[in-house]
Amino acid sequence: MSVKIAVLPGDGIGREIVDEALKVLDVLNKHFDLNAEWEEAAIGGAGYDESGDPYPEATRKLCRDSDAVLLGAVGGPKWEPLDKPLRPEAGLLRIREDLGLFANYRPAKVHEQLIHASTLKPEVIQGVDILVVRELVSGIYFGQPRGIETLPNGEKRGFNTLAYKTSEIERIARKAFEAARLRRNKVCSIDKANVLESTEYWREVVTALHAAEYSDVELSHMYVDNAAMQLIRNPKQFDVIVTTNMFGDILSDEASMLTGSIGMLPSASIGEVFAMYEPIHGSAPDIAGQNLANPLATILSVSMLLRFSLDRADLADKVEQAVENTLNAGVRTVDLADGGVSVSCSGMGDAVCKELEALA
């Protein structure tokens, strides 16, 4: 039985990194029994250029008709002058909301071979393996009312609304507790309960759910400013972090740098029905078209796609092992080379495919 993947390269380096991920899928089709097919569609700036919409209706239909979505990256200075609803980032927010992708899994795992690529001391980051579970379709990024208004005295004011309902908190907390049960059984919930009533309520709901359904999991709470410090001071204390949309956006990018490069971090955005997989980095327009990008985050996103959407943990393990073997062989893109010899984006993809074929 074949599976269908919607492929959305997007903008900037999106095309380059997605092409390397598709090479991996080709190998899985040829040498393993994946039997996957895919169809491409535009999103972000590419969507606007094609149809005047950063999330075109044709893209929406394809995603809803597919077993999973693989996304590259969106955004770039070319589209910044557009009105906010037409910018590439608006397309990203809309696809998350439209597909109900409320849970964003962002793993940050330090690879032993890359331990010296990090700016932190090896003894601080060795063995770090963190999963950030970020709420993705509520909170301040989606709250209403929002906007920029002119006050009676002529001064302007910008405003956004941070709000969470019980159901929105419970469903993301459940994902975190269930993920922890498969890892080291620890969840740290991040909030700012001492200042923000919305996150005071977040803490109350997480605590109640833990007592009622997940008392076997160790639960702790931490203010977001302290969490940002602790991620640098002692990252090994964390197993699963669960937090709001904005806090998760910030903390997961911070956690990514423990690994030495944001180009190493995949992510999965999961809902009740649909799921989308993408690297956590942006479109990097400064290096787009130069074949310099690190495709490993996108290739590892394919691994997450295999594991969570296609129920092919066996193939996910193969892809992850191929990446490990490639790193063991000393292959590095420029972001990881630390002044040494590096390969191109396509060169890294070819190296991973060679290692994957060897596992067949």
C-alpha positions as CSV (number, residue, x, y, z in Angstrom):
1,M,0.0,0.0,0.0
2,S,1.4,3.4,-1.0
3,V,1.6,6.5,1.2
4,K,1.3,10.0,0.0
5,I,3.4,12.9,1.2
6,A,2.7,16.6,0.5
7,V,6.1,18.3,-0.1
8,L,6.2,22.1,0.4
9,P,9.8,23.4,-0.3
10,G,8.9,27.0,0.5
11,D,11.5,29.8,0.2
12,G,15.2,30.4,0.5
13,I,17.1,27.3,1.2
14,G,13.9,25.3,1.4
15,R,14.3,23.9,-2.1
16,E,17.9,22.8,-1.5
17,I,17.3,21.0,1.8
18,V,14.0,19.4,0.7
19,D,15.8,18.0,-2.4
20,E,18.2,16.1,-0.1
21,A,15.3,14.7,2.0
22,L,13.7,13.5,-1.2
23,K,16.9,11.6,-2.1
24,V,16.5,9.8,1.2
25,L,12.9,8.9,0.4
26,D,14.1,7.6,-3.0
27,V,16.5,5.3,-1.3
28,L,13.9,4.1,1.1
29,N,11.6,3.3,-1.9
30,K,14.3,1.6,-3.9
31,H,16.1,-0.4,-1.2
32,F,13.5,-0.8,1.5
33,D,9.8,-1.3,1.3
34,L,8.5,2.2,1.8
35,N,6.4,2.6,-1.3
36,A,5.9,6.4,-0.9
37,E,4.9,9.0,-3.5
38,W,4.9,12.7,-3.1
39,E,3.5,15.8,-4.8
40,E,4.8,19.3,-4.4
41,A,3.0,22.6,-3.8
42,A,3.8,26.2,-2.9
43,I,3.7,27.9,0.4
44,G,5.0,31.1,2.0
45,G,6.6,33.6,-0.4
46,A,6.5,31.0,-3.2
47,G,2.7,30.7,-2.6
48,Y,2.3,34.4,-2.8
49,D,4.3,34.7,-6.0
50,E,2.3,31.9,-7.6
51,S,-1.2,32.8,-6.5
52,G,-1.2,35.9,-4.3
53,D,-1.7,33.8,-1.2
54,P,1.0,32.4,1.2
55,Y,-1.2,29.4,1.8
56,P,-2.9,28.7,-1.5
57,E,-6.1,26.7,-1.7
58,A,-4.4,24.1,-3.9
59,T,-1.8,23.6,-1.2
60,R,-4.4,23.3,1.5
61,K,-6.3,20.6,-0.5
62,L,-3.1,18.6,-1.2
63,C,-2.1,18.6,2.5
64,R,-5.5,17.4,3.6
65,D,-5.4,14.6,1.0
66,S,-2.0,13.4,2.1
67,D,-0.7,11.1,4.8
68,A,1.9,13.6,6.0
69,V,3.4,17.0,5.1
70,L,7.1,17.8,4.6
71,L,8.0,21.5,4.8
72,G,11.2,23.2,3.9
73,A,11.3,26.9,5.2
74,V,9.4,30.1,4.5
75,G,10.3,33.8,4.5
76,G,12.7,36.3,3.1
77,P,13.3,40.0,2.7
78,K,11.6,40.0,-0.7
79,W,8.2,39.7,1.0
80,E,8.7,41.8,4.1
81,P,7.0,44.9,2.5
82,L,3.7,43.0,2.1
83,D,0.8,43.5,4.4
84,K,1.0,41.0,7.3
85,P,-1.7,38.6,6.0
86,L,0.2,38.2,2.8
87,R,3.6,37.6,4.2
88,P,5.2,34.1,4.1
89,E,4.9,33.7,7.9
90,A,1.2,34.1,7.7
91,G,1.0,31.0,5.5
92,L,2.9,29.1,8.1
93,L,0.5,30.2,10.9
94,R,-2.5,29.4,8.7
95,I,-1.4,25.8,7.8
96,R,-0.8,25.0,11.5
97,E,-4.2,26.4,12.4
98,D,-6.0,24.8,9.4
99,L,-4.5,21.3,10.0
100,G,-5.0,21.6,13.8
101,L,-1.3,21.0,14.5
102,F,-1.4,21.9,18.2
103,A,1.7,20.0,19.4
104,N,5.2,20.8,18.2
105,Y,7.9,18.3,19.1
106,R,11.4,19.8,18.9
107,P,14.1,17.4,20.0
108,A,17.6,18.8,20.9
109,K,20.1,16.0,21.1
110,V,23.8,16.5,21.3
111,H,25.6,14.1,18.9
112,E,28.9,12.9,20.4
113,Q,30.7,13.6,17.1
114,L,29.7,17.2,17.2
115,I,30.3,18.0,20.8
116,H,33.0,20.5,20.0
117,A,30.8,22.3,17.5
118,S,28.9,23.8,20.4
119,T,30.0,27.1,22.0
120,L,29.4,25.5,25.4
121,K,31.9,23.4,27.4
122,P,31.8,19.7,26.5
123,E,31.2,18.6,30.1
124,V,28.1,20.8,30.1
125,I,26.4,19.4,27.0
126,Q,27.7,15.9,26.8
127,G,24.7,13.5,26.9
128,V,22.1,16.3,26.5
129,D,18.8,14.9,25.1
130,I,15.8,17.3,25.4
131,L,12.4,17.3,23.9
132,V,10.6,20.6,23.8
133,V,6.8,20.1,23.4
134,R,5.5,23.5,22.3
135,E,1.8,24.5,22.1
136,L,1.4,25.6,18.5
137,V,-2.0,27.0,17.6
138,S,-3.1,29.1,20.5
139,G,-1.5,31.7,22.9
140,I,-0.2,35.1,22.0
141,Y,0.4,34.3,18.3
142,F,-3.3,33.6,17.7
143,G,-5.1,35.5,20.5
144,Q,-7.7,38.1,19.7
145,P,-8.0,41.1,19.9
146,R,-4.7,42.1,18.3
147,G,-3.5,45.0,16.2
148,I,-2.2,48.5,16.1
149,E,-4.5,51.3,17.0
150,T,-4.4,55.1,17.4
151,L,-5.4,56.4,20.8
152,P,-7.6,59.5,21.3
153,N,-4.4,61.6,22.0
154,G,-3.0,60.6,18.6
155,E,-0.4,58.1,20.0
156,K,-0.3,54.6,18.5
157,R,-0.4,51.4,20.5
158,G,0.3,47.8,19.5
159,F,-1.4,45.0,21.4
160,N,-1.7,41.2,21.5
161,T,-3.7,38.8,23.6
162,L,-2.3,35.9,25.5
163,A,-5.1,33.4,26.4
164,Y,-5.4,29.7,27.0
165,K,-8.5,27.5,27.5
166,T,-8.5,24.5,29.7
167,S,-8.8,22.1,26.8
168,E,-5.9,23.7,24.9
169,I,-3.6,23.3,28.0
170,E,-4.7,19.8,28.7
171,R,-4.2,18.4,25.2
172,I,-0.6,19.7,25.0
173,A,0.2,18.6,28.5
174,R,-1.0,15.1,27.7
175,K,1.4,15.0,24.7
176,A,4.3,15.9,27.0
177,F,3.4,13.4,29.7
178,E,3.0,10.6,27.2
179,A,6.3,11.5,25.5
180,A,8.0,11.5,28.9
181,R,6.8,8.0,29.6
182,L,8.8,6.8,26.6
183,R,11.9,8.7,27.6
184,R,13.2,9.4,31.2
185,N,9.8,10.1,32.7
186,K,10.3,13.8,33.6
187,V,8.3,16.8,32.5
188,C,9.2,20.4,33.3
189,S,6.4,22.9,32.6
190,I,7.6,26.4,31.7
191,D,5.5,29.5,32.5
192,K,5.6,33.0,34.0
193,A,2.9,32.3,36.6
194,N,4.3,35.0,38.9
195,V,3.4,37.7,36.5
196,L,0.9,36.5,33.8
197,E,-2.5,35.2,34.8
198,S,-2.8,33.2,31.7
199,T,0.2,31.1,32.6
200,E,-0.8,31.0,36.2
201,Y,-3.8,29.2,34.9
202,W,-1.5,27.1,32.7
203,R,0.3,25.9,35.8
204,E,-2.9,25.1,37.6
205,V,-4.3,23.0,34.7
206,V,-1.0,21.1,34.2
207,T,-0.8,20.4,37.9
208,A,-4.3,19.1,38.1
209,L,-3.9,16.9,35.0
210,H,-0.7,15.4,36.4
211,A,-2.4,14.5,39.7
212,A,-5.4,13.0,38.0
213,E,-3.8,11.0,35.2
214,Y,0.0,11.1,35.2
215,S,1.2,10.9,38.7
216,D,3.8,8.3,37.6
217,V,5.6,11.0,35.7
218,E,7.9,13.4,37.6
219,L,6.5,17.0,37.2
220,S,8.3,20.2,37.9
221,H,7.6,23.9,37.1
222,M,9.9,26.7,36.2
223,Y,9.6,30.3,35.3
224,V,10.6,31.0,31.7
225,D,13.5,33.4,32.5
226,N,15.0,30.9,34.9
227,A,14.5,28.1,32.3
228,A,16.4,30.2,29.7
229,M,19.3,30.4,32.1
230,Q,19.2,26.8,33.2
231,L,19.3,25.6,29.6
232,I,22.8,27.1,29.4
233,R,23.8,26.4,33.0
234,N,22.7,22.8,33.3
235,P,20.8,21.5,30.3
236,K,21.1,17.8,31.4
237,Q,18.5,18.4,34.1
238,F,15.8,18.5,31.4
239,D,14.0,15.6,29.8
240,V,10.7,16.9,28.3
241,I,9.8,20.6,28.4
242,V,6.2,21.6,27.8
243,T,5.3,25.3,27.3
244,T,3.3,27.9,25.6
245,N,3.6,28.9,21.9
246,M,5.8,32.0,22.4
247,F,8.0,30.6,25.2
248,G,8.5,27.3,23.2
249,D,9.4,29.3,20.1
250,I,12.2,31.0,22.0
251,L,13.4,28.2,24.2
252,S,13.6,25.6,21.5
253,D,15.8,27.8,19.4
254,E,18.0,28.3,22.4
255,A,18.1,24.6,23.0
256,S,19.1,24.0,19.4
257,M,22.4,25.8,19.9
258,L,23.4,23.3,22.6
259,T,23.9,21.0,19.6
260,G,26.3,23.3,17.8
261,S,24.1,24.2,14.8
262,I,20.4,24.9,14.3
263,G,20.9,23.0,11.1
264,M,20.8,19.7,13.1
265,L,17.3,20.0,14.6
266,P,14.1,18.5,13.1
267,S,10.6,19.0,14.3
268,A,7.1,17.4,14.2
269,S,3.9,19.4,14.4
270,I,1.1,17.0,15.2
271,G,-2.7,17.3,15.6
272,E,-5.5,14.8,16.0
273,V,-5.6,14.0,12.3
274,F,-2.8,15.7,10.4
275,A,1.0,16.1,10.9
276,M,3.7,18.3,9.4
277,Y,7.5,17.8,9.6
278,E,10.1,20.6,9.1
279,P,13.5,21.7,10.3
280,I,13.3,24.3,13.0
281,H,15.6,26.8,11.2
282,G,14.5,29.5,8.8
283,S,14.9,30.1,5.1
284,A,18.4,31.6,5.4
285,P,18.1,33.9,2.4
286,D,21.8,34.9,2.8
287,I,23.0,31.5,1.6
288,A,20.0,30.4,-0.5
289,G,21.0,29.0,-3.9
290,Q,24.7,28.5,-2.9
291,N,24.4,24.8,-2.0
292,L,25.8,25.5,1.5
293,A,22.9,24.7,3.8
294,N,22.9,21.8,6.2
295,P,20.2,19.3,5.2
296,L,20.4,17.0,8.2
297,A,17.6,18.7,10.1
298,T,15.3,18.1,7.1
299,I,16.5,14.5,6.7
300,L,15.9,13.9,10.4
301,S,12.4,15.4,10.0
302,V,11.8,12.6,7.4
303,S,12.8,10.2,10.2
304,M,10.1,11.8,12.5
305,L,7.6,11.5,9.6
306,L,8.3,7.8,9.2
307,R,8.0,7.3,13.0
308,F,4.9,9.3,13.8
309,S,2.8,9.4,10.6
310,L,3.7,6.3,8.7
311,D,4.3,3.9,11.7
312,R,7.6,2.9,10.2
313,A,9.9,3.1,13.3
314,D,12.1,0.5,11.6
315,L,12.9,2.9,8.7
316,A,13.1,5.9,11.0
317,D,15.9,4.0,12.9
318,K,17.7,3.3,9.6
319,V,17.7,7.0,8.6
320,E,18.9,8.1,12.1
321,Q,21.7,5.5,11.9
322,A,22.7,6.6,8.5
323,V,23.0,10.2,9.8
324,E,25.1,8.9,12.7
325,N,27.3,6.9,10.4
326,T,27.8,9.9,8.2
327,L,28.9,12.1,11.1
328,N,31.2,9.3,12.3
329,A,32.8,9.3,8.9
330,G,33.7,13.0,9.5
331,V,31.4,14.4,6.9
332,R,30.5,18.0,7.8
333,T,28.7,20.9,6.2
334,V,30.2,24.4,6.6
335,D,28.2,25.2,9.7
336,L,29.8,22.2,11.5
337,A,33.2,22.2,9.9
338,D,34.8,24.7,12.4
339,G,37.3,25.8,9.7
340,G,38.0,22.3,8.4
341,V,37.0,20.6,5.2
342,S,33.3,20.8,4.5
343,V,30.9,19.3,1.9
344,S,28.0,21.0,0.1
345,C,24.4,20.6,0.9
346,S,24.0,18.1,-1.9
347,G,27.2,16.4,-0.8
348,M,25.9,15.8,2.7
349,G,22.7,14.4,1.2
350,D,24.7,12.0,-1.0
351,A,26.7,10.9,1.9
352,V,23.7,10.1,4.0
353,C,22.1,8.2,1.1
354,K,25.3,6.1,0.7
355,E,25.2,5.2,4.4
356,L,21.5,4.4,4.1
357,E,22.1,2.1,1.1
358,A,24.7,0.3,3.1
359,L,22.1,-0.6,5.8
360,A,19.8,-2.3,3.2
